[in-house]
Structures are given as structure tokens and as C-alpha cells.
Amino acid sequence: MTVMEGQQRLTIGEDEVITEPGNEVFIPKGLRHSVKNVSPSTTHWLYGYD
């Protein structure tokens, strides 16, 4: 996942991080995760998988 705009609270398994534009995050296959917008405006990110 690559953050393009805004900030998100990203939870991956038991870990939690606040992401910002330019951050790249790897989410392992099969691991429970969630994303919540924590900025005052819309957020955008790129998400890919194989």
C-alpha cells in the first residue's frame, strides 16, 4: 500500500501505525488489517496484490 494523500490509521494484526503521504506499507497475505481515515479531508492510496 502506498499513501498518496492524507493520513490513515492502519492496523495490521496487533500492530497500529499512522501513515502519511509517501509511506509504503507491506501487508502480508492472509493477515487481518483495517484502514481508517484520521485526516480532516479525503485520503487516497494505491493498493495492489498478487
Buried (B, 14 or more C-beta within 10 A) or exposed (E): BBBEEBBBBBBBEEEEEEBEBEBEBEBEEEEEEEBEEEBEEEBEBEEEEE
